[in-house]
Amino acid sequence: MEQVNVGIVGLGNVGMGSLTILAENAAGIAAKLGFQLHVKSVCSRSVDTKVLPAALGQVRRTSDWREVVADPEIHIVVELIGGTGVAKELIDAAIAAKKSVVTANKELMALEGAEIWDRAIRSGMNLAMEASVAGGIPIHSVLREGISGDRVVALQGILNGTSNYILTEIERHGTAFADVLAEAQRLGYAEADPSADIDGFDARAKLAILAALAFGVRIVPADIYTEGIRRITPIDFQYAHRLGHTIRLLCSARRSDDGLFLSVRPALIEQSTILASVQGAYNAIWVRGHYGQDTFYYGRGAGPNPTGVAVVSDLMRVAREIRAGSPERVSPFAHERLASNRPLPIDLRKSAYYLRFRVQDKPGIIAALAGILAEKHVSLDAVLQLPSDSKHNLPFVITIEPCLEQAVAEAVAKMAQLEFMVEPPLAIPMERPL
Ligand SMILES: NC(=O)c1ccc[n+]([C@@H]2O[C@H](COP(=O)([O-])OP(=O)(O)OC[C@H]3O[C@@H](n4cnc5c(N)ncnc54)[C@H](OP(=O)(O)O)[C@@H]3O)[C@@H](O)[C@H]2O)c1
């Protein structure tokens, strides 16, 4: 075999980024591999409108992915469509046709990656998915190979660049959430329907994949406790800063004696921690190993070129194995088998909390809130009130000492019923560093 032939399906952001790198960096890639990685076919619905890099040379174009899968000369199919419909059909068909698959599809890999891998390994094919989490950060390689000798005990990550961009813009400029979101949509950083990003579902799929790699567990993404960032306001950053913290949409996974705690939610994190300095659309992952202790990974979480690097690097690894005729495959989930697992209910965790209120000012408010906290055996830590003009919509904050989250949830539900509340209290955990 002189060269390894590749078919790329999906010519959007990631598809075009991957093609650009394969074309522009072809000599460097061949020098590393010792053979050519040849793009034989490309496919998208509107393939004829796509301007391909000239350096790719002669490439077959098709709008029917089945032609790519059916081509006997293609060794690796790259799925860059996204979603769980056509993408799944395509990957299943490719594996059945004895082709290895490279994908960037977090949604599908989080939901059905384990079964797809089973089918791939039974066919003697490979499945690679580095680009599915944190785009340009090679976190899969790290967990699968770099630190696979360790026993991961916890990880924290900022895994959604859109949310991080929005939060850091609110933090920097004091602009309201809705205005920052509208600007992010105008600039193309946020989708027209931003729910997957700002409600935490995109990050949840990524955390499910990381949990599989780190802990060998198969998690149903919907079982992960998830909250989005819609309620975060500029005033929350002012209070968080007063407390020496900032706010980020944090993906968290911790092993305990009883199981795993997994969550995606806004959290107050100490400004002195390395995660707090992650700004804009960047991603980061902090991993704590039992033996090797802390390692930290930082980089662009999305974008055609950073994600394209992950896709092309996967292609190179898979192509090497094909050329070497190696029957050995390392599971893309870093474990030969994944055990089904349900995360522990978040209510059982202990956390310190930030509670932000908006009230109609009147005497006795603090006493009423403190009474509810005492009833639930929750200890108040501090009360903070920044100067405000509005007596009808007065913000202030109470922090509480670490306690069972269930008690906090019950207290907050009761507080929400008080007649002086302008809106339900906002409760954000103050996440301790790993
Ligand atoms: N964007 C990022 O930075 C990023 C980062 C990490 C991972 N990912 C993942 O990478 C994947 C691709 O994302 P993207 O942002 O590149 O998406 P995108 O820009 O929307 O591109 C999707 C491509 O798929 C093609 N397509 C859709 N349905 C098709 C079908 N039935 N047959 C053939 N082609 C079809 C589209 O064709 P037309 O162009 O002809 O409509 C388009 O070229 C997703 O799984 C995403 O989650 C993206």
The ligand as an SDF file (V2000), in Angstrom:
LIG
                    3D

 48 52  0  0  0  0  0  0  0  0999 V2000
  -17.4020   23.7390   14.7540 N   0  0  0  0  0  0  0  0  0  0  0  0
  -16.4680   23.3820   15.6480 C   0  0  0  0  0  0  0  0  0  0  0  0
  -15.6020   24.1550   15.9890 O   0  0  0  0  0  0  0  0  0  0  0  0
  -16.4820   21.9970   16.2370 C   0  0  0  0  0  0  0  0  0  0  0  0
  -15.5790   21.6780   17.2640 C   0  0  0  0  0  0  0  0  0  0  0  0
  -15.5420   20.3580   17.7540 C   0  0  0  0  0  0  0  0  0  0  0  0
  -16.4030   19.4200   17.2310 C   0  0  0  0  0  0  0  0  0  0  0  0
  -17.3020   19.7660   16.2580 N   0  0  0  0  0  0  0  0  0  0  0  0
  -18.1680   18.7350   15.7170 C   0  0  0  0  0  0  0  0  0  0  0  0
  -17.8090   18.5410   14.3470 O   0  0  0  0  0  0  0  0  0  0  0  0
  -18.9410   18.1350   13.5900 C   0  0  0  0  0  0  0  0  0  0  0  0
  -19.1090   19.0870   12.4080 C   0  0  0  0  0  0  0  0  0  0  0  0
  -19.3110   20.4040   12.8970 O   0  0  0  0  0  0  0  0  0  0  0  0
  -19.2570   21.6840   11.9360 P   0  0  0  0  0  0  0  0  0  0  0  0
  -19.2390   22.8600   12.8370 O   0  0  0  0  0  0  0  0  0  0  0  0
  -18.1960   21.5200   10.9250 O   0  0  0  0  0  0  0  0  0  0  0  0
  -20.6880   21.5700   11.2310 O   0  0  0  0  0  0  0  0  0  0  0  0
  -21.2110   22.3840    9.9540 P   0  0  0  0  0  0  0  0  0  0  0  0
  -20.3700   23.5820    9.7140 O   0  0  0  0  0  0  0  0  0  0  0  0
  -22.6700   22.5400   10.1480 O   0  0  0  0  0  0  0  0  0  0  0  0
  -20.9620   21.3720    8.7430 O   0  0  0  0  0  0  0  0  0  0  0  0
  -21.7050   20.2060    8.5470 C   0  0  0  0  0  0  0  0  0  0  0  0
  -21.4140   19.6780    7.1690 C   0  0  0  0  0  0  0  0  0  0  0  0
  -22.1200   18.4470    7.0190 O   0  0  0  0  0  0  0  0  0  0  0  0
  -22.7250   18.4390    5.7420 C   0  0  0  0  0  0  0  0  0  0  0  0
  -23.9050   17.5740    5.7660 N   0  0  0  0  0  0  0  0  0  0  0  0
  -24.9900   17.6590    6.5510 C   0  0  0  0  0  0  0  0  0  0  0  0
  -25.8480   16.6730    6.2640 N   0  0  0  0  0  0  0  0  0  0  0  0
  -25.2950   15.9530    5.2640 C   0  0  0  0  0  0  0  0  0  0  0  0
  -25.6770   14.8040    4.5380 C   0  0  0  0  0  0  0  0  0  0  0  0
  -26.8460   14.1910    4.7680 N   0  0  0  0  0  0  0  0  0  0  0  0
  -24.8590   14.3220    3.5800 N   0  0  0  0  0  0  0  0  0  0  0  0
  -23.6690   14.9460    3.3220 C   0  0  0  0  0  0  0  0  0  0  0  0
  -23.2380   16.0380    4.0090 N   0  0  0  0  0  0  0  0  0  0  0  0
  -24.0440   16.5240    4.9550 C   0  0  0  0  0  0  0  0  0  0  0  0
  -23.0920   19.8650    5.4830 C   0  0  0  0  0  0  0  0  0  0  0  0
  -23.2590   20.0070    4.0880 O   0  0  0  0  0  0  0  0  0  0  0  0
  -23.5470   21.3940    3.3300 P   0  0  0  0  0  0  0  0  0  0  0  0
  -22.3870   22.2870    3.6550 O   0  0  0  0  0  0  0  0  0  0  0  0
  -23.5380   21.0250    1.9380 O   0  0  0  0  0  0  0  0  0  0  0  0
  -24.8430   21.8790    3.8990 O   0  0  0  0  0  0  0  0  0  0  0  0
  -21.8590   20.5840    6.0520 C   0  0  0  0  0  0  0  0  0  0  0  0
  -20.8530   20.6420    5.0720 O   0  0  0  0  0  0  0  0  0  0  0  0
  -20.1060   18.1200   14.5760 C   0  0  0  0  0  0  0  0  0  0  0  0
  -20.2560   16.8260   15.1040 O   0  0  0  0  0  0  0  0  0  0  0  0
  -19.6510   19.0750   15.6770 C   0  0  0  0  0  0  0  0  0  0  0  0
  -20.2500   18.8130   16.9280 O   0  0  0  0  0  0  0  0  0  0  0  0
  -17.3600   21.0340   15.7590 C   0  0  0  0  0  0  0  0  0  0  0  0
  1  2  1  0
  2  3  2  0
  2  4  1  0
  4  5  1  0
  4 48  2  0
  5  6  2  0
  6  7  1  0
  7  8  2  0
  8  9  1  0
  8 48  1  0
  9 10  1  0
  9 46  1  0
 10 11  1  0
 11 12  1  0
 11 44  1  0
 12 13  1  0
 13 14  1  0
 14 15  2  0
 14 16  1  0
 14 17  1  0
 17 18  1  0
 18 19  2  0
 18 20  1  0
 18 21  1  0
 21 22  1  0
 22 23  1  0
 23 24  1  0
 23 42  1  0
 24 25  1  0
 25 26  1  0
 25 36  1  0
 26 27  1  0
 26 35  1  0
 27 28  2  0
 28 29  1  0
 29 30  1  0
 29 35  2  0
 30 31  1  0
 30 32  2  0
 32 33  1  0
 33 34  2  0
 34 35  1  0
 36 37  1  0
 36 42  1  0
 37 38  1  0
 38 39  2  0
 38 40  1  0
 38 41  1  0
 42 43  1  0
 44 45  1  0
 44 46  1  0
 46 47  1  0
M  CHG  2   8   1  16  -1
M  END
$$$$
